[in-house]
Amino acid sequence: MKKILILVFFLSFTLAGLAQNKPGQIIGNWKYSVDAGGMYLTGVFHFFEKEGKLTGEILSDDGYTIPMTKIEQKEPNKFYLEAATDYDTYKITLNFEGDKFSGTGTSYDGDAPITGERKK
């Protein structure tokens, strides 16, 4: 009985670990939409590996490319990003669930909800 309990305990932690996003799992293109007070901003978050580190850029549908200056994994499925322009620093928190994400972006204009999905 004791061995069974130990096995169940071990398996529960192992399976929980497998369900977590690892930084490499978000590599690729993710379409996003930001509700900026009734005005919708769209584009693509492009995540890639460079010199062994996760990095990325924001490609807006308006034609702007904004490099990400920071990417941190805060929790198993939660990532914190920063992207800077000459005028502002965007601070973004995203929660990934499979091929979809949601979160919040903060800039000098305030907070705005972000949603999106993996681009196929």
C-alpha positions in Angstrom: 0.0 0.0 0.0 2.8 2.4 0.8 4.5 1.7 -2.6 1.2 2.5 -4.3 0.9 5.8 -2.5 4.4 6.7 -3.4 3.8 5.8 -7.0 0.6 7.9 -7.2 2.4 10.8 -5.6 5.3 10.6 -8.0 3.0 10.2 -11.1 1.0 13.3 -10.1 4.1 15.5 -10.0 5.4 14.0 -13.2 2.2 14.6 -15.1 1.8 18.1 -13.8 5.4 18.8 -15.0 4.6 17.5 -18.5 1.5 19.8 -18.8 3.6 23.0 -18.3 4.8 25.1 -21.1 8.5 25.2 -21.5 9.9 28.3 -23.1 10.6 26.5 -26.4 6.9 25.5 -26.7 5.9 29.1 -27.5 8.4 29.4 -30.4 6.6 30.3 -33.6 4.0 32.9 -34.6 1.0 33.9 -32.5 -1.7 36.2 -33.9 -2.8 38.8 -31.3 -5.6 41.3 -30.9 -5.5 44.2 -28.3 -8.6 46.0 -27.3 -7.2 49.5 -26.8 -10.3 51.3 -25.6 -12.5 50.2 -28.6 -9.7 50.4 -31.1 -8.4 47.0 -32.0 -4.7 46.6 -32.7 -3.6 43.3 -34.4 -0.5 41.6 -35.4 1.8 38.7 -34.6 4.1 37.8 -31.7 7.1 36.1 -33.3 9.0 34.0 -30.7 12.3 32.4 -31.7 15.5 31.1 -30.2 18.7 33.1 -30.7 22.0 32.0 -29.2 20.3 29.5 -27.0 17.8 32.0 -25.5 14.2 32.7 -26.2 13.6 36.0 -27.8 11.0 37.6 -30.0 9.5 40.6 -31.7 6.1 42.1 -32.3 5.0 42.5 -35.9 2.1 44.9 -36.0 -0.4 44.8 -38.9 0.5 48.5 -39.3 4.0 47.5 -40.5 5.9 48.1 -37.3 8.4 45.7 -35.8 9.1 46.1 -32.1 11.9 43.9 -30.6 11.2 42.2 -27.3 13.8 43.3 -24.7 12.8 40.8 -22.1 11.0 37.4 -21.9 10.6 35.6 -18.6 8.6 32.6 -17.7 6.8 33.5 -14.4 4.7 30.3 -14.0 4.2 27.1 -15.9 2.0 28.8 -18.6 2.6 32.4 -17.8 5.2 34.6 -19.6 6.2 38.2 -19.0 7.4 40.3 -22.0 8.8 43.8 -22.5 9.1 45.5 -25.8 10.4 49.1 -26.2 10.0 51.8 -28.8 11.4 55.3 -28.8 8.3 56.5 -27.0 7.1 53.7 -24.6 7.9 50.4 -23.1 5.1 47.8 -23.4 4.8 45.4 -20.5 2.9 42.3 -21.4 1.7 39.2 -19.4 0.4 36.3 -21.4 -1.2 33.0 -20.2 -0.9 30.2 -22.7 -3.5 27.4 -22.9 -2.7 25.0 -25.7 -2.9 27.0 -29.0 -4.5 30.1 -27.4 -3.4 32.8 -25.0 -4.9 35.8 -23.1 -3.3 38.5 -21.0 -2.8 42.1 -20.4 -0.6 44.8 -22.0 0.5 47.9 -20.2 1.7 51.1 -21.8 1.6 54.9 -21.0 -2.0 54.7 -22.2 -2.9 52.2 -19.5 -3.9 48.5 -19.4 -5.4 46.6 -22.3 -6.6 43.0 -22.7 -4.8 40.8 -25.2 -6.1 37.6 -26.8 -4.7 35.4 -29.5 -3.9 32.0 -31.0 -1.0 30.2 -32.6 -0.8 31.1 -36.3 -1.1 28.1 -38.5 
